Structures are given as C-alpha cells and as structure tokens.
C-alpha cells in the first residue's frame, strides 16, 4: 500500500515545491487537482504545458499520481450548469490518459445549487438520481474512450450518500469503468459511530470488489473532518477490512492542515505495519 495525499492540502506555491514537500512529509503518491498548478480544478482549455510539468515534477520527486480530481456537481438543479462543467471535466479525463493516471474521481452531487458537498432534502428524489445518471452516462462514455476509470465516493451530503446507494448505482450501470472510492469517515456520521464495526463491515461487503481508491480521512465525534489518528475512525479495523478485499492500492489522506501532513503519514505507516 502506498501512502498518498490530496495535492490541495498544500498551498499553491508551485508544483515543484509542493511535490518536494509531499515527499518530505512521507507520502509516495498524489491525488492531483489542477488548482494546485494555478488552474481551475476543471480547466476550460487543454493544459498541455501544465500537464507535462506535473509529470516531470512528480518524477523528479519520486512520486506517482494515483488519481485526478474531476469533481463537479453531477446533480446540480440547473442542467445548463451541468453541461457547462462537462468541458473542464473532459479536459481532466483527457489529461488522465495523457499522464497514464488510471482514475478520475467524481462527485455524485447535490441539489444544493451553491455547494456540491452539502446535503439537500431533494438529494433522494427521482429527479436527482436521473440528473446524476445522465451525467454518468456522458462521463462513462468519455472514460471508456480514453481508457480510464471513474471513482464515485459515498458522501452523506450527496445523492450517493451511503454504501447501499453506491451498490445500487454500480448494479444499475454495470460498467467496469465505474469504481468506488471508500472513506470510512464519510460512513460514520455521529449517529453511526457507535456501530462503526458494523457499518464498515457492510460497506466492505457491498463495495469491496469494486474499490479503486481508499481515502483515509478521520472525523470527530461531532462530525468534523480531522487528521487521521485524531478522530473516531478505528483505522486498524478499517484497513483490515480493506485488506480483506485484496486491495493493495493507495491510501489517500486529506482534510487537515498542511502542517499535520508528516504526522498523518507517520500514523498511517504504523497502522499499516501492524495490520499487514
């Protein structure tokens, strides 16, 4: 297993500096967002020079790139907004092929028009599901053409809010290009934390065969994201479950201050050594 981190954890001070610091902090791979290179997360123009620079900088620092962020609100209530975001998303998928990055991560979206990660009472509506399916039909055709996979992550504020929703989506679509990104913290809102082992076991059972990436965020008892090892997630139990699926890919950390990065890599490395 490789330890990874979101590039956006670091201030956008230049790719060479960011990647060098990621290596010093003990990580081996990156989930990359084009905002780290001073562009929009979904670049509206094909960023060939930037893409080549990212490839060179990663190699220079001895890092790999395990995924690109292609998130946009796939359930946005304004169809015109969803169509407009397809342009930048297409550039990210094209970049993934060019960079030989196997995975582009998605957001299954929210009916909240201002925040794609925010819960909304209409997220469980048939209209939200239809909007998401329409965007996925487009995205999966593009991914198949470019030879990359797409990763959806169960998020409590999104249309795919839990492991059962994710299983439904996988079964409805039935395409090998659609994979799962699993994050224990997202499965453990405060009301589920006392049932942590049960919740994680269910998610692993439902989704383990389709894992493409694992996130290692932690969460406080009140539901705020914190650095791994400083919250309620039982990482020994979680990673044992992940290992039981045969997954040996990247563990990508995020949602903590840059100055905590070295602590996070050290904590996770100790857990990996203890569970393997």
C-alpha contacts under 8 A as a table, 3 or more apart, distances in Angstrom:
res1	aa1	res2	aa2	distance
1	X	248	X	5.02
1	X	249	X	5.21
1	X	250	X	5.61
1	X	251	X	6.94
2	X	27	X	7.61
2	X	28	X	6.01
2	X	29	X	6.68
2	X	249	X	6.36
2	X	250	X	4.66
2	X	251	X	6.17
3	X	26	X	7.77
3	X	27	X	5.14
3	X	28	X	5.58
3	X	29	X	6.31
3	X	250	X	5.82
3	X	251	X	5.08
3	X	252	X	6.19
3	X	253	X	7.88
3	X	265	X	6.87
3	X	268	X	7.82
3	X	269	X	7.75
4	X	27	X	5.31
4	X	28	X	5.77
4	X	29	X	4.46
4	X	30	X	5.14
4	X	31	X	7.06
4	X	250	X	6.10
4	X	251	X	5.52
4	X	252	X	4.17
4	X	253	X	6.13
5	X	9	X	7.42
5	X	22	X	7.81
5	X	27	X	6.87
5	X	29	X	6.79
5	X	30	X	5.18
5	X	31	X	6.10
5	X	251	X	7.89
5	X	252	X	4.73
5	X	253	X	4.65
5	X	254	X	6.01
6	X	9	X	5.60
6	X	30	X	5.88
6	X	31	X	4.83
6	X	32	X	6.20
6	X	33	X	7.59
6	X	252	X	6.78
6	X	253	X	6.44
6	X	254	X	5.58
7	X	10	X	6.07
7	X	18	X	7.58
7	X	30	X	6.24
7	X	31	X	6.13
7	X	32	X	5.19
7	X	33	X	6.23
7	X	36	X	6.33
8	X	11	X	6.94
8	X	12	X	7.62
8	X	32	X	7.56
8	X	33	X	6.56
8	X	35	X	7.33
8	X	36	X	5.94
9	X	254	X	6.46
9	X	255	X	7.05
9	X	256	X	7.08
9	X	257	X	6.78
9	X	258	X	5.61
10	X	18	X	6.52
10	X	36	X	7.85
10	X	258	X	5.60
11	X	18	X	7.66
11	X	36	X	7.54
11	X	258	X	7.95
12	X	15	X	7.49
12	X	18	X	7.29
12	X	35	X	7.55
12	X	36	X	5.02
12	X	37	X	6.67
12	X	38	X	6.77
13	X	17	X	6.53
13	X	18	X	6.68
14	X	17	X	5.52
14	X	18	X	6.16
14	X	36	X	7.43
14	X	37	X	6.47
15	X	18	X	5.06
15	X	19	X	5.95
15	X	36	X	6.95
15	X	37	X	6.10
15	X	53	X	7.99
15	X	54	X	6.76
15	X	57	X	6.73
16	X	19	X	5.39
16	X	20	X	6.08
16	X	57	X	5.54
16	X	58	X	7.96
17	X	20	X	5.18
17	X	21	X	6.18
18	X	21	X	5.24
18	X	22	X	6.21
19	X	22	X	4.97
19	X	23	X	6.33
19	X	57	X	6.94
19	X	58	X	6.44
19	X	61	X	6.24
19	X	63	X	7.65
20	X	23	X	5.26
20	X	24	X	6.32
20	X	61	X	5.57
21	X	24	X	4.92
21	X	25	X	6.04
22	X	25	X	5.09
22	X	26	X	6.67
22	X	27	X	5.78
22	X	28	X	7.79
23	X	26	X	5.34
23	X	27	X	5.31
23	X	28	X	6.40
23	X	61	X	6.51
23	X	62	X	7.47
23	X	63	X	7.14
24	X	27	X	7.46
24	X	262	X	7.96
25	X	261	X	6.08
25	X	262	X	4.44
25	X	265	X	7.03
26	X	262	X	6.23
26	X	265	X	5.72
26	X	266	X	7.34
27	X	30	X	7.94
27	X	63	X	7.99
27	X	265	X	6.49
28	X	62	X	7.40
28	X	63	X	5.19
28	X	64	X	6.58
29	X	63	X	5.27
29	X	64	X	4.62
29	X	65	X	5.35
29	X	66	X	6.18
29	X	250	X	7.27
30	X	63	X	7.34
30	X	64	X	6.38
30	X	65	X	4.71
30	X	66	X	5.85
30	X	67	X	7.03
30	X	252	X	7.41
31	X	65	X	6.06
31	X	66	X	5.74
31	X	67	X	4.71
31	X	68	X	5.62
31	X	69	X	6.92
31	X	252	X	7.12
32	X	36	X	7.59
32	X	65	X	6.77
32	X	66	X	7.99
32	X	67	X	6.28
32	X	68	X	4.86
32	X	69	X	6.12
33	X	36	X	5.85
33	X	37	X	7.88
33	X	41	X	5.84
33	X	68	X	6.02
33	X	69	X	5.18
33	X	70	X	7.94
34	X	37	X	5.33
34	X	38	X	6.87
34	X	39	X	5.55
34	X	40	X	6.22
34	X	41	X	4.84
34	X	42	X	7.14
34	X	43	X	7.42
34	X	69	X	7.79
35	X	38	X	4.98
35	X	39	X	4.78
35	X	40	X	5.24
35	X	41	X	4.93
36	X	39	X	7.23
37	X	50	X	7.21
39	X	42	X	7.86
39	X	43	X	6.27
40	X	43	X	5.02
40	X	44	X	7.66
41	X	69	X	7.35
41	X	70	X	7.28
41	X	88	X	7.95
42	X	70	X	6.62
42	X	71	X	7.95
42	X	85	X	7.52
42	X	87	X	7.83
42	X	88	X	4.14
42	X	89	X	5.56
42	X	91	X	7.16
42	X	92	X	6.53
43	X	46	X	6.83
43	X	47	X	7.08
43	X	88	X	4.81
43	X	89	X	7.66
43	X	91	X	6.51
43	X	92	X	7.34
44	X	87	X	6.22
44	X	88	X	4.78
44	X	91	X	7.29
45	X	88	X	7.34
45	X	91	X	7.17
46	X	91	X	5.76
47	X	50	X	5.38
47	X	51	X	6.07
47	X	91	X	7.94
48	X	51	X	5.04
48	X	52	X	6.21
49	X	52	X	5.27
49	X	53	X	6.22
50	X	53	X	4.95
50	X	54	X	6.16
51	X	54	X	5.16
51	X	55	X	6.33
51	X	95	X	6.88
51	X	99	X	7.32
52	X	55	X	5.15
52	X	56	X	6.26
53	X	56	X	5.14
53	X	57	X	6.02
54	X	57	X	5.11
54	X	58	X	6.04
55	X	58	X	5.37
55	X	59	X	6.35
55	X	99	X	6.73
56	X	59	X	5.23
56	X	60	X	6.16
57	X	60	X	4.99
57	X	61	X	6.32
58	X	61	X	5.26
58	X	62	X	6.11
58	X	63	X	4.94
58	X	64	X	6.24
58	X	65	X	7.54
59	X	62	X	5.00
59	X	63	X	5.90
59	X	64	X	7.27
60	X	63	X	7.70
65	X	68	X	7.67
65	X	101	X	6.32
66	X	101	X	5.97
66	X	102	X	6.77
66	X	103	X	6.84
66	X	250	X	7.10
67	X	96	X	7.88
67	X	101	X	5.93
67	X	102	X	6.53
67	X	103	X	4.77
67	X	104	X	5.51
67	X	105	X	6.85
68	X	92	X	7.16
68	X	96	X	6.75
68	X	101	X	7.28
68	X	103	X	6.47
68	X	104	X	4.83
68	X	105	X	6.30
69	X	92	X	7.66
69	X	104	X	5.74
69	X	105	X	5.06
69	X	106	X	6.98
70	X	89	X	5.64
70	X	92	X	6.13
70	X	93	X	7.59
70	X	104	X	5.79
70	X	105	X	5.44
70	X	106	X	5.53
70	X	107	X	7.93
71	X	89	X	7.69
71	X	105	X	6.36
71	X	106	X	4.50
71	X	107	X	4.94
72	X	82	X	7.88
72	X	85	X	6.72
72	X	89	X	7.83
72	X	106	X	6.97
72	X	107	X	5.90
72	X	109	X	7.18
72	X	116	X	7.21
73	X	76	X	5.24
73	X	82	X	6.90
73	X	107	X	6.20
73	X	108	X	6.68
73	X	109	X	4.39
73	X	110	X	6.53
73	X	116	X	5.14
74	X	82	X	6.39
74	X	107	X	6.58
74	X	108	X	5.40
74	X	109	X	4.80
74	X	110	X	7.48
74	X	131	X	6.82
74	X	132	X	5.19
74	X	135	X	5.90
74	X	136	X	7.88
75	X	82	X	7.74
75	X	108	X	6.59
75	X	109	X	4.66
75	X	110	X	5.27
75	X	111	X	5.81
75	X	128	X	5.56
75	X	129	X	7.45
75	X	131	X	5.24
75	X	132	X	5.05
75	X	159	X	7.40
76	X	79	X	6.90
76	X	81	X	7.17
76	X	82	X	6.38
76	X	109	X	6.61
76	X	110	X	6.09
76	X	111	X	5.24
76	X	112	X	6.92
76	X	113	X	5.88
76	X	116	X	7.54
76	X	131	X	7.66
77	X	111	X	5.51
77	X	112	X	7.58
77	X	113	X	6.49
77	X	128	X	7.84
78	X	81	X	5.38
78	X	82	X	6.67
78	X	113	X	7.82
79	X	82	X	5.10
79	X	83	X	6.25
80	X	83	X	5.09
80	X	84	X	6.16
81	X	84	X	5.09
81	X	85	X	6.31
82	X	85	X	5.25
82	X	86	X	6.60
82	X	135	X	7.72
83	X	86	X	5.29
83	X	87	X	7.64
84	X	87	X	6.03
85	X	88	X	5.71
85	X	89	X	6.31
86	X	89	X	4.93
86	X	90	X	5.94
87	X	90	X	5.27
87	X	91	X	6.64
88	X	91	X	5.11
88	X	92	X	6.47
89	X	92	X	5.09
89	X	93	X	6.37
90	X	93	X	5.17
90	X	94	X	6.15
90	X	142	X	7.35
91	X	94	X	5.02
91	X	95	X	6.03
92	X	95	X	4.94
92	X	96	X	6.20
92	X	104	X	7.67
93	X	96	X	5.03
93	X	97	X	6.55
93	X	104	X	6.69
93	X	142	X	7.50
93	X	143	X	6.65
93	X	146	X	7.12
93	X	148	X	7.45
94	X	97	X	5.31
94	X	98	X	6.34
94	X	146	X	6.59
95	X	98	X	4.95
95	X	99	X	5.94
96	X	99	X	5.12
96	X	100	X	5.78
96	X	101	X	4.81
96	X	102	X	6.80
96	X	103	X	7.24
96	X	104	X	7.12
96	X	148	X	7.10
97	X	100	X	5.01
97	X	101	X	6.29
97	X	102	X	7.54
97	X	146	X	5.85
97	X	147	X	6.67
97	X	148	X	6.58
98	X	101	X	7.80
101	X	104	X	7.96
101	X	148	X	7.52
102	X	147	X	7.94
102	X	148	X	5.17
102	X	149	X	6.10
103	X	148	X	5.75
103	X	149	X	4.81
103	X	150	X	5.59
103	X	151	X	6.67
103	X	212	X	7.59
104	X	148	X	7.29
104	X	149	X	6.35
104	X	150	X	4.96
104	X	151	X	6.18
105	X	150	X	5.71
105	X	151	X	4.61
105	X	152	X	6.34
105	X	181	X	7.84
106	X	150	X	6.81
106	X	151	X	5.84
106	X	152	X	5.37
106	X	153	X	7.37
107	X	116	X	7.48
107	X	117	X	7.91
107	X	152	X	6.53
107	X	153	X	7.13
107	X	158	X	7.72
108	X	132	X	6.40
108	X	152	X	6.75
108	X	153	X	7.66
108	X	158	X	6.01
108	X	159	X	5.85
108	X	160	X	6.07
109	X	116	X	5.10
109	X	117	X	6.62
109	X	132	X	7.38
109	X	158	X	5.14
109	X	159	X	5.89
109	X	160	X	7.95
110	X	113	X	7.44
110	X	115	X	7.42
110	X	116	X	5.08
110	X	117	X	6.48
110	X	118	X	6.44
110	X	119	X	6.52
110	X	120	X	6.48
110	X	123	X	5.81
110	X	128	X	7.63
110	X	157	X	6.93
110	X	158	X	5.05
110	X	159	X	5.92
111	X	116	X	7.61
111	X	119	X	7.95
111	X	120	X	5.95
111	X	122	X	6.16
111	X	123	X	5.77
111	X	128	X	6.79
112	X	115	X	5.76
112	X	116	X	6.40
112	X	118	X	6.41
112	X	119	X	7.09
112	X	120	X	5.76
113	X	116	X	7.12
115	X	118	X	5.43
116	X	158	X	7.41
117	X	155	X	7.75
117	X	157	X	5.42
117	X	158	X	6.12
118	X	157	X	4.83
118	X	158	X	6.89
119	X	123	X	7.11
119	X	156	X	7.08
119	X	157	X	3.82
119	X	158	X	6.14
120	X	123	X	5.47
120	X	157	X	7.15
121	X	124	X	7.01
122	X	125	X	5.14
122	X	128	X	6.94
123	X	128	X	5.70
123	X	129	X	7.81
123	X	158	X	6.58
123	X	159	X	4.96
124	X	128	X	6.69
124	X	129	X	7.36
124	X	159	X	6.22
125	X	128	X	5.37
125	X	129	X	6.63
126	X	129	X	5.15
126	X	130	X	6.15
127	X	130	X	5.12
127	X	131	X	6.18
128	X	131	X	5.15
128	X	132	X	6.25
128	X	159	X	6.85
129	X	132	X	5.13
129	X	133	X	6.10
129	X	159	X	6.90
130	X	133	X	5.08
130	X	134	X	6.16
131	X	134	X	5.21
131	X	135	X	6.46
132	X	135	X	5.25
132	X	136	X	6.16
132	X	159	X	7.87
133	X	136	X	4.99
133	X	137	X	6.07
134	X	137	X	5.19
134	X	138	X	6.58
135	X	138	X	5.21
135	X	139	X	6.09
136	X	139	X	4.80
136	X	140	X	5.72
137	X	140	X	5.40
137	X	141	X	6.30
138	X	141	X	5.45
138	X	142	X	6.42
139	X	142	X	5.13
139	X	143	X	6.08
140	X	143	X	4.86
140	X	144	X	5.97
140	X	150	X	7.35
140	X	177	X	6.78
140	X	178	X	7.36
141	X	144	X	5.22
141	X	145	X	6.28
142	X	145	X	5.14
142	X	146	X	6.34
143	X	146	X	5.15
143	X	147	X	5.86
143	X	148	X	5.18
143	X	149	X	6.17
143	X	150	X	7.05
143	X	177	X	7.08
144	X	147	X	5.12
144	X	148	X	6.44
144	X	149	X	7.60
144	X	177	X	6.73
148	X	177	X	6.97
149	X	176	X	7.83
149	X	177	X	4.49
149	X	178	X	6.02
149	X	179	X	6.77
150	X	177	X	6.00
150	X	178	X	5.11
150	X	179	X	5.87
151	X	178	X	6.10
151	X	179	X	4.69
151	X	180	X	5.00
151	X	181	X	5.57
151	X	212	X	6.76
151	X	213	X	7.64
152	X	166	X	7.77
152	X	178	X	7.45
152	X	179	X	6.34
152	X	180	X	5.10
152	X	181	X	5.68
153	X	160	X	7.54
153	X	166	X	7.74
153	X	180	X	5.89
153	X	181	X	4.66
153	X	182	X	5.89
153	X	183	X	7.48
154	X	158	X	7.43
154	X	160	X	5.30
154	X	161	X	4.98
154	X	162	X	4.87
154	X	163	X	6.15
154	X	165	X	7.60
154	X	166	X	6.28
154	X	181	X	7.61
154	X	182	X	7.06
154	X	183	X	7.87
154	X	186	X	6.94
154	X	187	X	7.57
155	X	158	X	5.33
155	X	159	X	7.91
155	X	160	X	6.37
155	X	161	X	4.65
155	X	162	X	6.34
155	X	186	X	5.55
155	X	187	X	7.46
156	X	160	X	7.54
156	X	161	X	4.26
156	X	162	X	6.38
156	X	186	X	6.38
156	X	187	X	7.38
156	X	189	X	7.89
157	X	161	X	6.23
158	X	161	X	5.13
160	X	163	X	7.96
160	X	165	X	5.18
160	X	166	X	5.79
161	X	165	X	6.31
161	X	166	X	7.65
162	X	165	X	5.42
162	X	166	X	6.39
162	X	187	X	6.57
163	X	166	X	5.03
163	X	167	X	6.19
163	X	187	X	7.81
163	X	202	X	7.70
163	X	203	X	5.32
163	X	206	X	6.82
163	X	207	X	7.05
164	X	167	X	5.08
164	X	168	X	6.24
164	X	203	X	7.84
164	X	206	X	7.29
165	X	168	X	5.10
165	X	169	X	6.29
166	X	169	X	5.08
166	X	170	X	6.24
166	X	180	X	7.89
166	X	207	X	7.70
167	X	170	X	5.14
167	X	171	X	6.11
167	X	206	X	6.35
167	X	207	X	6.54
168	X	171	X	5.21
168	X	172	X	6.08
169	X	172	X	5.19
169	X	173	X	6.19
170	X	173	X	5.38
170	X	174	X	5.74
170	X	175	X	7.57
170	X	178	X	7.01
170	X	179	X	7.82
171	X	174	X	5.24
174	X	178	X	7.97
175	X	178	X	5.88
176	X	179	X	7.19
179	X	210	X	5.36
179	X	211	X	5.93
179	X	212	X	5.66
180	X	207	X	7.03
180	X	210	X	5.69
180	X	211	X	4.73
180	X	212	X	5.59
180	X	213	X	6.78
181	X	211	X	6.14
181	X	212	X	5.97
181	X	213	X	4.75
181	X	214	X	5.52
181	X	215	X	6.98
182	X	211	X	7.17
182	X	213	X	6.59
182	X	214	X	4.92
182	X	215	X	5.93
183	X	186	X	5.56
183	X	187	X	6.99
183	X	214	X	6.05
183	X	215	X	4.65
183	X	216	X	6.06
183	X	217	X	6.60
184	X	187	X	5.23
184	X	188	X	6.59
184	X	200	X	6.94
184	X	215	X	7.57
184	X	216	X	7.14
184	X	217	X	7.27
184	X	218	X	7.61
184	X	233	X	6.96
184	X	238	X	7.05
185	X	188	X	5.25
185	X	189	X	7.52
185	X	216	X	7.69
185	X	217	X	5.83
185	X	218	X	5.30
185	X	219	X	5.49
185	X	225	X	7.72
185	X	233	X	6.56
186	X	189	X	6.90
187	X	192	X	7.75
187	X	199	X	7.11
187	X	200	X	7.48
188	X	191	X	7.51
188	X	192	X	5.24
188	X	193	X	5.33
188	X	196	X	6.87
188	X	199	X	7.70
188	X	219	X	7.82
188	X	223	X	7.97
189	X	192	X	5.50
189	X	193	X	6.44
189	X	222	X	7.84
189	X	223	X	5.73
190	X	193	X	5.40
190	X	221	X	5.90
190	X	222	X	5.78
190	X	223	X	5.81
191	X	194	X	7.32
192	X	195	X	5.45
192	X	196	X	6.45
192	X	199	X	7.43
193	X	196	X	5.01
193	X	221	X	7.66
193	X	232	X	7.65
195	X	198	X	5.43
195	X	199	X	6.09
196	X	199	X	5.14
196	X	200	X	6.09
196	X	233	X	7.93
197	X	200	X	5.28
197	X	201	X	6.00
197	X	237	X	7.34
198	X	201	X	5.17
198	X	202	X	6.19
199	X	202	X	5.26
199	X	203	X	6.33
200	X	203	X	5.11
200	X	204	X	6.10
200	X	238	X	6.68
200	X	241	X	7.61
201	X	204	X	5.16
201	X	205	X	6.08
201	X	241	X	6.91
202	X	205	X	5.09
202	X	206	X	6.09
203	X	206	X	5.17
203	X	207	X	5.80
203	X	208	X	7.28
204	X	207	X	5.36
204	X	208	X	4.63
204	X	241	X	6.39
204	X	242	X	6.84
204	X	245	X	7.50
205	X	208	X	5.80
206	X	209	X	7.83
207	X	210	X	5.54
207	X	211	X	6.65
208	X	211	X	5.52
208	X	242	X	7.13
208	X	245	X	5.44
209	X	245	X	6.40
211	X	214	X	7.41
211	X	247	X	7.15
212	X	249	X	7.57
213	X	249	X	6.65
213	X	250	X	6.20
213	X	251	X	7.00
213	X	252	X	7.73
214	X	249	X	7.69
214	X	250	X	6.45
214	X	251	X	5.09
214	X	252	X	6.25
215	X	251	X	5.54
215	X	252	X	4.65
215	X	253	X	5.74
215	X	254	X	7.72
216	X	228	X	6.49
216	X	251	X	6.10
216	X	252	X	5.71
216	X	253	X	4.77
216	X	254	X	7.22
217	X	225	X	6.89
217	X	226	X	6.90
217	X	227	X	6.43
217	X	228	X	5.60
217	X	253	X	5.57
217	X	254	X	5.84
217	X	255	X	6.73
218	X	225	X	5.79
218	X	226	X	5.14
218	X	227	X	5.63
218	X	228	X	4.72
218	X	229	X	6.87
218	X	230	X	6.92
218	X	231	X	5.39
218	X	232	X	6.84
218	X	233	X	5.76
219	X	222	X	7.86
219	X	223	X	5.62
219	X	224	X	5.40
219	X	225	X	4.43
219	X	226	X	5.25
219	X	227	X	7.77
219	X	230	X	7.82
219	X	231	X	4.98
219	X	232	X	6.01
219	X	233	X	6.68
220	X	223	X	5.12
220	X	224	X	5.22
220	X	225	X	6.36
220	X	226	X	6.45
220	X	230	X	7.62
220	X	231	X	4.66
220	X	232	X	5.89
221	X	224	X	7.63
221	X	231	X	7.12
221	X	232	X	6.40
225	X	255	X	6.17
225	X	256	X	7.38
226	X	230	X	6.33
226	X	231	X	6.29
226	X	255	X	6.50
226	X	256	X	5.74
227	X	230	X	5.65
227	X	231	X	7.26
227	X	254	X	7.51
227	X	255	X	6.87
227	X	256	X	5.18
227	X	257	X	7.99
227	X	260	X	7.09
227	X	264	X	6.51
228	X	231	X	6.76
228	X	233	X	7.89
228	X	253	X	7.53
228	X	264	X	5.76
228	X	267	X	7.43
228	X	268	X	7.50
229	X	232	X	7.89
229	X	233	X	7.55
229	X	235	X	7.82
229	X	264	X	7.20
229	X	267	X	6.57
229	X	268	X	7.92
233	X	238	X	7.82
234	X	237	X	5.52
234	X	238	X	6.18
235	X	238	X	4.81
235	X	239	X	5.77
235	X	271	X	7.12
236	X	239	X	5.46
236	X	240	X	6.10
236	X	271	X	6.19
236	X	272	X	7.92
236	X	274	X	7.85
236	X	275	X	6.41
237	X	240	X	5.16
237	X	241	X	6.29
238	X	241	X	5.18
238	X	242	X	6.30
239	X	242	X	4.80
239	X	243	X	5.95
239	X	272	X	7.57
239	X	275	X	7.26
240	X	243	X	5.10
240	X	244	X	6.21
240	X	275	X	6.25
240	X	276	X	7.93
241	X	244	X	5.13
241	X	245	X	6.93
242	X	245	X	5.55
242	X	246	X	7.26
242	X	247	X	6.20
243	X	246	X	5.36
243	X	247	X	5.56
243	X	248	X	6.95
244	X	247	X	7.47
253	X	264	X	7.79
256	X	260	X	6.69
256	X	261	X	7.71
257	X	260	X	5.57
257	X	261	X	7.27
258	X	261	X	5.52
259	X	262	X	7.30
260	X	263	X	5.34
260	X	264	X	6.28
261	X	264	X	5.14
261	X	265	X	6.37
262	X	265	X	5.27
262	X	266	X	6.21
263	X	266	X	5.21
263	X	267	X	6.13
264	X	267	X	5.13
264	X	268	X	6.14
265	X	268	X	5.27
265	X	269	X	6.00
266	X	269	X	5.19
266	X	270	X	6.36
267	X	270	X	5.35
267	X	271	X	6.45
268	X	271	X	5.01
268	X	272	X	6.12
269	X	272	X	5.14
269	X	273	X	6.26
270	X	273	X	5.19
270	X	274	X	6.32
271	X	274	X	5.10
271	X	275	X	6.26
272	X	275	X	5.32
272	X	276	X	5.97
273	X	276	X	5.65
